């Protein structure tokens, strides 16, 4: 049995226990074996560890780290992990980021992973990246938590997490509303600009530093655009808006100029310029404001019958006129845009016969093109052979039918006449000529005449 005895002697050094810190490693169970040299034998050795583990992994960075979110870049935060009580073998530790209120992946990277200690390594510095997300946020609190370990080590539960606080950041700068509709009056328009407030007016983001941003006023060249220093005046000394520390609101002031010029709605825009933003802030919408000055001074015009028509009574001669175009409507005030209005013609008498028996049309639409100030209502007279007395007609433009933004003013109706026609009262002539005679008597001489009444026989004629 020399080989067996030799085996026992070779194993004897392994019976000596080894101590690593507070941990003891030794063989357990059977330690002496007798084997037959002529056969194949499997010898099973059991090694046990008693006492505290040989490796304990812990986070030794400060228990709480406060960082600022970088602007325009990402930034690393170093975390230091150590192995205590031993550095035997390779150890892999998994971690995960928790907290918020926003999802951790929006602010930190990575949010989970593994950290490896190489054999003999006692310290590892792991870099966690803080992301620039350009999202307004108040203070956020995250925890880097060690979850599990591989390689025989254990996690020191009293030092297994680190708190990371990302300070409030990305204060939003914006207008409160997008459109202002104002009348043309001599008054000051005040437009608020806010920083560090959400849509509900709650504070959010950093406010302890000064923030500034520039703006530009945008106008156009058409009649629909207000002109700076003509229709409005920028009252700011310069085009930079400055928010002092802890200030959350600033105001832009514009004077609206009141003039006597008929104008349609005119607009201008105010634009916050993202590239000029200074400080811990971001530009959010609305970043553009439209200011519209309401139509003023009757920009589309005021319609009425031409005042010259009332200087003397309008009388139309049916016998000599077939088409009459002297009745005109004027457009006072502005002449912006195309407009129209309906008109109607009625008899101003008890005559029940239709208007069109004598004059037409009895109604119509009067159109004005942009810039047009005068338009006529053409009337056609019916040329008949019936003796008729003078007839009165009432011509009206109808305010409720106006289209295009114009108005109707007085005088909005005109009374005119078609004079008597076709000798309605008769045509008196001598008739017959052969009946003319002179009668004589001793005391006087008389001329005897005969008259005839042609045409109409309306009324008494003397």
Secondary structure as UniProt FT lines:
FT   HELIX           2..11
FT   HELIX           12..15
FT   STRAND          18..20
FT   TURN            21..22
FT   STRAND          23..28
FT   TURN            37..38
FT   STRAND          46..51
FT   STRAND          56..59
FT   STRAND          64..67
FT   STRAND          75..84
FT   STRAND          91..100
FT   HELIX           104..106
FT   STRAND          108..109
FT   STRAND          112..117
FT   TURN            119..120
FT   STRAND          123..130
FT   STRAND          140..150
FT   STRAND          154..155
FT   HELIX           157..159
FT   STRAND          161..166
FT   STRAND          171..175
FT   STRAND          179..182
FT   STRAND          187..195
FT   TURN            199..200
FT   STRAND          211..218
FT   TURN            223..224
FT   TURN            229..231
FT   STRAND          232..234
FT   STRAND          240..243
FT   TURN            245..246
FT   STRAND          249..256
FT   STRAND          266..272
FT   HELIX           274..276
FT   STRAND          281..283
FT   STRAND          288..293
FT   TURN            299..300
FT   STRAND          302..305
FT   HELIX           307..310
FT   STRAND          314..316
FT   TURN            318..320
FT   STRAND          323..324
FT   STRAND          328..332
FT   STRAND          339..347
FT   HELIX           355..357
FT   STRAND          359..360
FT   STRAND          363..368
FT   TURN            370..371
FT   STRAND          374..376
FT   STRAND          379..381
FT   STRAND          391..397
FT   HELIX           399..401
FT   STRAND          407..408
FT   STRAND          413..418
FT   TURN            422..425
FT   STRAND          427..430
FT   HELIX           433..435
FT   STRAND          437..440
FT   STRAND          445..448
FT   STRAND          451..454
//
